[in-house]
């Protein structure tokens, strides 16, 4: 659900970084050290904001520089580290007071059975590497429609395959988060609509039945699906694996919004970020919250500019937590 862009061909100057920060409402640099009102962490996921970082060390360095509290876990990199390399990395993270958020799932559960089984086999070494690093959250997303499978057939296939994934993760002390996609324009893209609300995702989680599967809550999809703060408050901390935060462009009807064209949190006020964050906070959610704007101007920035703009937007949103 992400697109590749040549970002450095657009913006290379510090003045653009300052403009980006102003666009989301700059806060004093000293405003955010710790958030005593919440156990949620402001999480850096580089791909979601168009930042190029190939190694875990690169991600961590950007997070420290720009005031993030947690980082995406790069499973392949972590799995390939020697005990000494991993020890050094974890020691640096402890010193800099950053922790791991979640790792993206690299298993192809949407394609052929053969492809699924092969990718699941390869993922087992990644899961073992994540366990060595102390990463206990893995996440993926669910397509809201299918060209070929009816709802029931799709549901059964997802339950069967994700149950196998969840069991691998359970063997390594990890939980799996499922993100429902509520975007209306994606729901109607395939012939057969599929899971696109919080309630339906909970049905799938119950059918999987391994006890280590929960939700990835995204403010965009929560808004698109018509879910509420009360829906979130029906959950527990254990039910939520990760969360994404963003805003929507103005001047476009809700059912005409494009999934890949979003805004940083608090940019427009179209999405009720305060209700979303406070509902999660009230159930004691203690995991990562990530900016996921899929925003072309942000992707056109260099790494530091994009991280600075995202960090400031997230801090502004977290200031709404009561």
N, C-alpha and C positions, 0 to 999 in steps of 0.2 A: 504493500500500500504506500510505498515511498517511491519517489522518482529521483533520478540522478541528474545533477546539474553541475556545470562548471562555475563554481561560486567565486573563485579568486579572480576570474576575468572581469568581475564587476566592481568590487569594493575592496580597497586595500588600505584605506587611510583611517586614522584614529578619529577624524571628525565624523565619519559615518557611524562609528561605534557610539559616539556621544549622541548623535541624532536618534539612533535606534533606542538607546536607553531613555531618552526624553519622550519618545513616542509611547512608551508603556507607563510613564510616570516614575521618574527616578526617585529613589529613596537615598538618604544619607548612607555612605559606605559603612558606617558603624552600626546601622540599624539592626543588622541581622547577624548575630553570633550564634545564639541558640533560641529556639522558640519554646518558652516554658509552658505555653498553653496547649501544646500538642506533642505527641510522640511520632507524628508523621515526619518524614524527611524530604527535603527538596533534593530531587534526584536528577542526575545528569545522564541522559541518553543521547549520545552524540548524533546518531542517525536521524533522530526525530527532529532535530533542528538544523540539519545539513552540515554538521561539523565532521571533518575528516580526522579520525583518530584510529590508528591501526592496532595499537597495543593497549593492554590494560594500564600500563604505566603512563601512556599518553593521556588516556581518559582521566586517570587519577590526578595528573598534573593540572589539567584544565579545571577540574572540579575544585581543587584546592585554591587555585588562582582566583576563581570567580565566586567562591563562597557557597558551593553546593555541599550538601551534607552526606550524600550517598551517590553511588555510581552504578551504572549498568555493569553487570558481570559479563565479560567476553569469554564464553565457555571454551572455545578452541584454544585461545591463548593460555588460559589458566590450566587446561588439561595438559598442555605441552611443557609446562614449567617444571624444572627440577625442584627437589625439596629446598635447596638453598635459595633459588630464585623466588619461589613462593614465600619462603620465610621472610626474605628481604622485602617483598611487596607488602605482605601483611604487617610487617613492622612499621613500614612507612605509613600505611593507612592508619594504624593506631596512633602514631605520632601526630599525624595531621587531622585526626578525629573525623575521618570519613569511613563509611561502611558500605558494604555491598547492598544494592537494591535487588533487582531481579535479572535473570538471564533469559534471552529470547530462545524459544524452542526451535531447534533445527531439524525436527522430524517432519517429513512430508506426509501428513495424514490426510491430505485432500486429493491425492492422485491415485495411482494404481496400487493394488495390494502388494505387488512386487516392490515398487518404489518405497512404499511405506515400510515394509519389513527390512529392507536394506538400510534405510535411513535410521530406523529404530536401532538396528544392530550397531551402527556407527555411533549413535548418540550415547550408548552405554558408557563409553570411555569418557565422554564429555561430562556425563552425570557424576562419574567417579571423580573427575577433576574438580568439579564444582563442590563436591563433598569435602575434598581435601582443603579447599579454600574457605570452607564455611558458608558457602552460598546455599540458601534453603528455599529460594523462590525462583520459579521458572514460569514464563508466560507465553501465551499465543492468542490468536484472534480467530473468530468464527465467521465464515462468509455468510451473509444474510440471504443468499439465494443460490439456486443451482440450475444449470441448464438441463441436467439429465436426471437428477434424483428427486423423487417426491419427498415431502416433508418426513414421512414415516421412514422411508428407506434411508434418507440422509441422517435422520436422528439415530437410527440403529447403527449405521456405519460409524458415525462420530462416537457413539457410546462405546462401541467395541474397540475401536482403534485408540481412543483417548484413555480407555481403561488400561490398555497395555502400556501406554506411555506413563500413566500415573503410577502403575506398579513398579516400573523401572525407577521412577523418581522416589517412590516410597522406600525402596530398598536402599536408597542413598540419603534418606532423611530430608527429602525435598517435597514441596507442594507445587501444584500446577494451577496457574491462573488462566481462566478463559474470559476473553473479552468479547462481548456481544457487539455487533455493529448495527446501529440503529438508523444509519443514513438512508433516507427514503429513496434517493436516486439509485442506490445500490440494491435495495430491497426489490425493486421492480426490474432490475437489469436481467435477471435470470427468469426462466419460465416458472420455476417453483420457489416461492418464498420459503425462508428458513428462519432459524432462531435470530431474533433481533431485539429482544427485550430482556430485562433483568429476570423476570419471572420464568421465562422459557429457559434461560441459562441455568437457573436453579433446578429446573426439571431435569436437564441433561446431567448436571452434577449429581443429582440423586440417583439417576440411572447408572452412572459410572460406578458409584458406590464404594470407592476405595478409601474415602475419608480424608484424602489429602488433596482434594480439588476444590478450588474456590473461584472467585470472580476477579477479573480486572475491570474496574469501574473507570469509564472515560466520560468526562463531563459533556463532551460533544454527543456521544451516543446515548447517554442518559437523557439529554435534552431532546434529541431527535426521536427517541422512543416514547417520549411522554412519561417517563418514570419520574418519581418524586423524591423529596427528602425523606418522606415516611417509608418509601420502599427501601432506601438505604438503611434507615434506622431499624428495619426489621432484621438486619444482619447482625453478626457478631464480628469482632476483630478477626477471628479465625477464618471467617468467610471471605475476607478480602485479601488478595495476594498482592495487588499493585493497583495504582491509579494514574490516570492521565488527565491533564488539565489544559484547557484551551478555550478560545472564544470563537465566535462566528462573524463573518463579514456582515456589514449592514447593507440594506438595500436589496436583499434577496429573500424571497419567501422561504419559510422553514422547510417545506417539502421540495424546494428547488436547490437547496444547499448542496455543494459539491464536496465530497469527502476530503479531497486533496487540496482544498482551498480554505484554510482556517486562519485564525489569528492567535497571537499569544494571549495568555490569560489576562483579563481585565482590559483588553484593548478596545472593545466596543460596548461591553455590557449586555450583549445579546443573550449570553448564557449566564444563569444565576450561579456564579461561582461560589458565593457566600453560602448559599443553602447546601450546595454539593459538598464543600469542604467541612462545614460544621456538622452535617449529618454523619460523615465518616468519623469526625473527631468525637462525636457523642457516643459512638459505639466502641471507642478506644482503638481505632485503627492505628497501627504503629509501623506501617511500611512506607515504601517509596511513593512519591507523587512526582510525576514527570511532565514537563511541557512537551506537547505533541501538536504543534500548530500546522505542520505541513504547509509552510508559508514561503512562497517564492522569494520575496524580498529578504527574508531572514536567511534563506539558503544561499543567497547571493553574497552574503557577508563572509569575511574571513573568520577563522575559528574564534579568535578572541572577541570580535564584535558580536558574533552570534551567541556566544556563551554569556557575555555581559548583558545583552538584551534579555535573554531568557532568564537569567538569574534575577534581574531586577523585576521582571514581570511576576515571577514566582514569589518573590519576597512581598510584593505588593498584594498578591492574592492571599498569602498566608497571614498578612496583617488583618484580614477579615475574620480570622478564627477567634471566637469568643469563649 
